Amino acid sequence: MSAGIGEITSQSYSLLGIHDPGKVLIHVHAAAEELGRVFRPSLAIQSGMPEFAAAAAALDPVSAPRWSSWRAAARSEYEAGLIPTAADGPLDLGRVMTWLRDRLPDNAIVTSDAGNFSGWPNRFLQYRRPGRQLGPTSGAMGYGVPAAVAAKLLHPDRLVVGFCGDGGFMMTGQELATSMLEGVGPIILVFNNAMYGTIRMHQERRFPGRVVGTALKNPDFLGLARAYGVFGASVTRTEEFASAFEQAAAWTGAAIIELKMDPEVITTRTTLSEIRREAKTRQVQGMEA
């Protein structure tokens, strides 16, 4: 059963057969045109998620013991994933995100650009009510800042925090000029690792050590904040973040907080060096086979 079966949820379209999934598939979606668009379902149900969840909860099979144990195991895995592994470097992004998880009000709006950096807010933040997260379903970069500005324009009374990689920010960060013009101020967190992290990760996985066109020469983000007339802070250590964020939240306009990442920290669970080692090991094993 699935609401949206895209590239991620289908494990790069390998989880199910196309068009025949090879197993019983119940596809639930609010839009009729999405039903069976990629995978042919055994049963297609056009419904909104709240309505379907309410109807499903009333069915006896949902509360059967086998589902209870599955739910308990899934919940346990989810809760374990909310606990970050301690980082070796001075800036522990997991701890930064868990601090934000406790700090953000229930009606705060979070926007996210596309990129590996998004693993930190996506994994560690929690959303206890609808209408709190905006993200690019197409996976295209450049969404985070314009979305944050638009959200703040629509909801000037709510705290809006935009998450961006340095590459995505440099595509559309100039939309901060719009926030200045309109007198609204989202807080933009720029994860600066001086590269297109997702592409670099895939380069290391497929061609370890062969890096092409993914390094970035970024501007001085604090200087850029001054040029726009917005609050700016550069965070290099975990303990610096809380103060920087509170100053940004108290500022009357937009804010840029640069998080100076170690480029090695490529995801919430592994490093570039580990990815490269694993890729080289696979290459050696392939040659020996």
TIVEX-876013 format. One record per residue (C-alpha): chain; residue in one letter; y, z, x. Coordinates in pm, whole numbers. Example, Ala and Ser with C-alpha at 12.3 -4.5 7.8 and 13.67 -1.06 7.14 Angstrom:
BEGIN
+------+-------+--------+--------+--------+
! mimi ! lumpa !     py !     pz !     px !
+------+-------+--------+--------+--------+
!    A !     a !   -450 !    780 !   1230 !
!    A !     s !   -106 !    714 !   1367 !
+------+-------+--------+--------+--------+
% end
This chain:
BEGIN
+------+-------+--------+--------+--------+
! mimi ! lumpa !     py !     pz !     px !
+------+-------+--------+--------+--------+
!    A !     m !      0 !      0 !      0 !
!    A !     s !    336 !    -93 !    147 !
!    A !     a !    697 !   -146 !     47 !
!    A !     g !    796 !   -379 !    329 !
!    A !     i !    537 !   -538 !    558 !
!    A !     g !    739 !   -678 !    846 !
!    A !     e !    680 !   -718 !   1218 !
!    A !     i !    692 !   -345 !   1299 !
!    A !     t !    489 !   -208 !   1008 !
!    A !     s !    220 !   -475 !   1053 !
!    A !     q !    198 !   -427 !   1434 !
!    A !     s !    341 !   -772 !   1510 !
!    A !     y !    156 !   -920 !   1209 !
!    A !     s !   -181 !   -827 !   1359 !
!    A !     l !   -273 !   -534 !   1134 !
!    A !     l !   -367 !   -758 !    842 !
!    A !     g !   -492 !  -1115 !    819 !
!    A !     i !   -254 !  -1391 !    704 !
!    A !     h !   -255 !  -1482 !    424 !
!    A !     d !   -572 !  -1301 !    323 !
!    A !     p !   -534 !   -945 !    460 !
!    A !     g !   -913 !   -894 !    466 !
!    A !     k !   -889 !   -564 !    283 !
!    A !     v !   -753 !   -419 !    -39 !
!    A !     l !   -374 !   -438 !    -25 !
!    A !     i !   -143 !   -298 !   -291 !
!    A !     h !    207 !   -430 !   -230 !
!    A !     v !    497 !   -246 !   -393 !
!    A !     h !    852 !   -379 !   -367 !
!    A !     a !   1166 !   -378 !   -581 !
!    A !     a !   1227 !   -750 !   -521 !
!    A !     a !    985 !   -993 !   -682 !
!    A !     e !   1037 !  -1254 !   -408 !
!    A !     e !    903 !  -1013 !   -144 !
!    A !     l !    571 !   -957 !   -318 !
!    A !     g !    304 !  -1158 !   -139 !
!    A !     r !    559 !  -1336 !     79 !
!    A !     v !    347 !  -1294 !    395 !
!    A !     f !     25 !  -1119 !    291 !
!    A !     r !   -165 !  -1193 !    -31 !
!    A !     p !   -203 !   -857 !   -209 !
!    A !     s !   -490 !   -748 !   -428 !
!    A !     l !   -231 !   -597 !   -658 !
!    A !     a !    143 !   -667 !   -657 !
!    A !     i !    374 !   -415 !   -824 !
!    A !     q !    744 !   -477 !   -870 !
!    A !     s !    906 !   -135 !   -872 !
!    A !     g !   1169 !     77 !   -705 !
!    A !     m !   1031 !    335 !   -461 !
!    A !     p !   1147 !    647 !   -653 !
!    A !     e !    997 !    514 !   -976 !
!    A !     f !    669 !    419 !   -811 !
!    A !     a !    644 !    752 !   -625 !
!    A !     a !    696 !    942 !   -951 !
!    A !     a !    429 !    737 !  -1126 !
!    A !     a !    183 !    767 !   -837 !
!    A !     a !    234 !   1142 !   -813 !
!    A !     a !    114 !   1175 !  -1173 !
!    A !     l !   -222 !   1014 !  -1087 !
!    A !     d !   -512 !   1250 !  -1020 !
!    A !     p !   -652 !   1054 !   -719 !
!    A !     v !   -333 !   1124 !   -527 !
!    A !     s !   -404 !   1496 !   -528 !
!    A !     a !   -772 !   1456 !   -437 !
!    A !     p !   -888 !   1663 !   -134 !
!    A !     r !   -936 !   1360 !     90 !
!    A !     w !   -571 !   1265 !     39 !
!    A !     s !   -461 !   1624 !     96 !
!    A !     s !   -623 !   1641 !    439 !
!    A !     w !   -481 !   1300 !    531 !
!    A !     r !   -134 !   1410 !    426 !
!    A !     a !   -164 !   1733 !    622 !
!    A !     a !   -268 !   1546 !    938 !
!    A !     a !     11 !   1292 !    899 !
!    A !     r !    267 !   1568 !    841 !
!    A !     s !    144 !   1755 !   1148 !
!    A !     e !    181 !   1444 !   1364 !
!    A !     y !    530 !   1384 !   1227 !
!    A !     e !    642 !   1741 !   1299 !
!    A !     a !    497 !   1724 !   1651 !
!    A !     g !    697 !   1405 !   1710 !
!    A !     l !   1020 !   1587 !   1628 !
!    A !     i !    979 !   1802 !   1939 !
!    A !     p !   1112 !   1616 !   2244 !
!    A !     t !    946 !   1631 !   2582 !
!    A !     a !   1170 !   1798 !   2838 !
!    A !     a !   1359 !   1543 !   3049 !
!    A !     d !   1371 !   1557 !   3429 !
!    A !     g !   1732 !   1443 !   3463 !
!    A !     p !   2061 !   1618 !   3387 !
!    A !     l !   2104 !   1447 !   3047 !
!    A !     d !   1824 !   1529 !   2804 !
!    A !     l !   1872 !   1293 !   2510 !
!    A !     g !   1598 !   1463 !   2311 !
!    A !     r !   1788 !   1792 !   2322 !
!    A !     v !   2111 !   1610 !   2234 !
!    A !     m !   1945 !   1462 !   1925 !
!    A !     t !   1793 !   1791 !   1813 !
!    A !     w !   2137 !   1953 !   1844 !
!    A !     l !   2280 !   1674 !   1629 !
!    A !     r !   1997 !   1718 !   1379 !
!    A !     d !   2112 !   2074 !   1321 !
!    A !     r !   2484 !   1994 !   1341 !
!    A !     l !   2522 !   1695 !   1109 !
!    A !     p !   2603 !   1782 !    747 !
!    A !     d !   2367 !   1664 !    475 !
!    A !     n !   2612 !   1394 !    363 !
!    A !     a !   2681 !   1256 !    712 !
!    A !     i !   2627 !    881 !    755 !
!    A !     v !   2444 !    752 !   1060 !
!    A !     t !   2464 !    387 !   1165 !
!    A !     s !   2248 !    236 !   1434 !
!    A !     d !   2265 !    -79 !   1642 !
!    A !     a !   1953 !   -259 !   1766 !
!    A !     g !   1787 !   -162 !   2091 !
!    A !     n !   1557 !     86 !   2262 !
!    A !     f !   1825 !    356 !   2253 !
!    A !     s !   1773 !    374 !   1875 !
!    A !     g !   1442 !    547 !   1937 !
!    A !     w !   1629 !    873 !   1994 !
!    A !     p !   1814 !    894 !   1659 !
!    A !     n !   1527 !    727 !   1472 !
!    A !     r !   1269 !    971 !   1604 !
!    A !     f !   1458 !   1299 !   1617 !
!    A !     l !   1717 !   1291 !   1337 !
!    A !     q !   1619 !   1373 !    979 !
!    A !     y !   1764 !   1253 !    649 !
!    A !     r !   1732 !   1488 !    354 !
!    A !     r !   1904 !   1269 !     94 !
!    A !     p !   1950 !    894 !     29 !
!    A !     g !   2244 !    690 !    156 !
!    A !     r !   2263 !    844 !    501 !
!    A !     q !   2132 !    578 !    741 !
!    A !     l !   2246 !    219 !    795 !
!    A !     g !   2058 !    -10 !   1033 !
!    A !     p !   2006 !   -382 !   1103 !
!    A !     t !   1680 !   -483 !    937 !
!    A !     s !   1700 !   -816 !   1124 !
!    A !     g !   1697 !   -634 !   1458 !
!    A !     a !   2018 !   -810 !   1566 !
!    A !     m !   2257 !   -640 !   1808 !
!    A !     g !   2620 !   -573 !   1725 !
!    A !     y !   2569 !   -398 !   1391 !
!    A !     g !   2642 !    -36 !   1479 !
!    A !     v !   3021 !    -25 !   1521 !
!    A !     p !   3119 !   -252 !   1227 !
!    A !     a !   2877 !    -63 !   1003 !
!    A !     a !   3028 !    271 !   1109 !
!    A !     v !   3382 !    147 !   1046 !
!    A !     a !   3282 !      8 !    705 !
!    A !     a !   3103 !    331 !    610 !
!    A !     k !   3407 !    537 !    705 !
!    A !     l !   3633 !    307 !    503 !
!    A !     l !   3412 !    352 !    199 !
!    A !     h !   3357 !    726 !    252 !
!    A !     p !   3658 !    863 !    445 !
!    A !     d !   3562 !   1220 !    353 !
!    A !     r !   3217 !   1201 !    518 !
!    A !     l !   3131 !   1234 !    885 !
!    A !     v !   3018 !    895 !   1021 !
!    A !     v !   2836 !    865 !   1353 !
!    A !     g !   2749 !    526 !   1500 !
!    A !     f !   2475 !    489 !   1764 !
!    A !     c !   2502 !    192 !   2002 !
!    A !     g !   2360 !     73 !   2329 !
!    A !     d !   2612 !    -46 !   2584 !
!    A !     g !   2512 !   -409 !   2525 !
!    A !     g !   2546 !   -388 !   2148 !
!    A !     f !   2875 !   -201 !   2174 !
!    A !     m !   3023 !   -472 !   2396 !
!    A !     m !   2941 !   -733 !   2130 !
!    A !     t !   3141 !   -582 !   1845 !
!    A !     g !   3306 !   -264 !   1975 !
!    A !     q !   3645 !   -425 !   1921 !
!    A !     e !   3606 !   -344 !   1553 !
!    A !     l !   3749 !     -6 !   1651 !
!    A !     a !   4080 !   -189 !   1618 !
!    A !     t !   4003 !   -219 !   1247 !
!    A !     s !   3947 !    156 !   1222 !
!    A !     m !   4284 !    212 !   1391 !
!    A !     l !   4455 !    -31 !   1155 !
!    A !     e !   4303 !    137 !    850 !
!    A !     g !   4346 !    491 !    979 !
!    A !     v !   3980 !    593 !    965 !
!    A !     g !   3768 !    730 !   1243 !
!    A !     p !   3393 !    711 !   1298 !
!    A !     i !   3238 !    870 !   1606 !
!    A !     i !   3063 !    612 !   1824 !
!    A !     l !   2794 !    724 !   2069 !
!    A !     v !   2742 !    467 !   2344 !
!    A !     f !   2409 !    496 !   2526 !
!    A !     n !   2503 !    348 !   2862 !
!    A !     n !   2213 !    250 !   3088 !
!    A !     a !   2387 !    -63 !   3224 !
!    A !     m !   2129 !   -306 !   3090 !
!    A !     y !   1976 !   -472 !   2786 !
!    A !     g !   1705 !   -209 !   2764 !
!    A !     t !   1466 !   -368 !   2516 !
!    A !     i !   1457 !   -702 !   2697 !
!    A !     r !   1416 !   -527 !   3033 !
!    A !     m !   1123 !   -330 !   2890 !
!    A !     h !    948 !   -650 !   2781 !
!    A !     q !   1018 !   -812 !   3119 !
!    A !     e !    848 !   -521 !   3295 !
!    A !     r !    552 !   -530 !   3057 !
!    A !     r !    485 !   -901 !   3102 !
!    A !     f !    623 !   -974 !   3450 !
!    A !     p !    652 !   -639 !   3632 !
!    A !     g !    929 !   -634 !   3889 !
!    A !     r !   1071 !   -973 !   3783 !
!    A !     v !   1407 !   -885 !   3626 !
!    A !     v !   1632 !  -1165 !   3502 !
!    A !     g !   1961 !  -1148 !   3314 !
!    A !     t !   1931 !   -796 !   3177 !
!    A !     a !   2169 !   -604 !   3408 !
!    A !     l !   2515 !   -530 !   3268 !
!    A !     k !   2849 !   -471 !   3441 !
!    A !     n !   3024 !   -248 !   3193 !
!    A !     p !   3390 !   -154 !   3166 !
!    A !     d !   3520 !    199 !   3202 !
!    A !     f !   3443 !    328 !   2851 !
!    A !     l !   3692 !    614 !   2886 !
!    A !     g !   3958 !    361 !   2986 !
!    A !     l !   3859 !    150 !   2687 !
!    A !     a !   3898 !    451 !   2458 !
!    A !     r !   4247 !    512 !   2596 !
!    A !     a !   4335 !    146 !   2547 !
!    A !     y !   4241 !    170 !   2179 !
!    A !     g !   4415 !    505 !   2143 !
!    A !     v !   4098 !    685 !   2034 !
!    A !     f !   3929 !   1000 !   2161 !
!    A !     g !   3703 !    940 !   2459 !
!    A !     a !   3448 !   1149 !   2647 !
!    A !     s !   3181 !   1071 !   2904 !
!    A !     v !   2873 !   1292 !   2899 !
!    A !     t !   2647 !   1314 !   3204 !
!    A !     r !   2485 !   1653 !   3137 !
!    A !     t !   2314 !   1791 !   2827 !
!    A !     e !   2539 !   2097 !   2806 !
!    A !     e !   2852 !   1878 !   2792 !
!    A !     f !   2759 !   1705 !   2468 !
!    A !     a !   2825 !   1975 !   2208 !
!    A !     s !   3182 !   2030 !   2323 !
!    A !     a !   3252 !   1656 !   2339 !
!    A !     f !   3113 !   1602 !   1991 !
!    A !     e !   3310 !   1889 !   1836 !
!    A !     q !   3631 !   1754 !   1991 !
!    A !     a !   3551 !   1409 !   1853 !
!    A !     a !   3478 !   1552 !   1507 !
!    A !     a !   3811 !   1737 !   1509 !
!    A !     w !   4001 !   1423 !   1615 !
!    A !     t !   4193 !   1251 !   1337 !
!    A !     g !   4089 !    899 !   1437 !
!    A !     a !   3794 !    717 !   1592 !
!    A !     a !   3608 !    847 !   1896 !
!    A !     i !   3388 !    709 !   2173 !
!    A !     i !   3136 !    935 !   2345 !
!    A !     e !   2959 !    769 !   2637 !
!    A !     l !   2612 !    900 !   2717 !
!    A !     k !   2540 !    804 !   3079 !
!    A !     m !   2166 !    747 !   3074 !
!    A !     d !   1923 !    722 !   3360 !
!    A !     p !   1801 !    357 !   3338 !
!    A !     e !   1448 !    486 !   3403 !
!    A !     v !   1447 !    657 !   3063 !
!    A !     i !   1365 !    342 !   2868 !
!    A !     t !   1206 !    501 !   2557 !
!    A !     t !   1157 !    849 !   2412 !
!    A !     r !    803 !    858 !   2556 !
!    A !     t !    789 !    664 !   2885 !
!    A !     t !    982 !    527 !   3182 !
!    A !     l !   1040 !    185 !   3333 !
!    A !     s !    836 !    280 !   3640 !
!    A !     e !    540 !    381 !   3424 !
!    A !     i !    559 !     57 !   3226 !
!    A !     r !    567 !   -141 !   3551 !
!    A !     r !    268 !     50 !   3694 !
!    A !     e !     64 !     -8 !   3380 !
!    A !     a !    151 !   -379 !   3379 !
!    A !     k !     51 !   -422 !   3743 !
!    A !     t !   -275 !   -239 !   3678 !
!    A !     r !   -354 !   -479 !   3393 !
!    A !     q !   -277 !   -774 !   3621 !
!    A !     v !   -516 !   -647 !   3888 !
!    A !     q !   -788 !   -581 !   3633 !
!    A !     g !   -739 !   -931 !   3493 !
!    A !     m !   -781 !  -1088 !   3836 !
!    A !     e !  -1093 !   -882 !   3906 !
!    A !     a !  -1256 !   -964 !   3573 !
+------+-------+--------+--------+--------+
% end
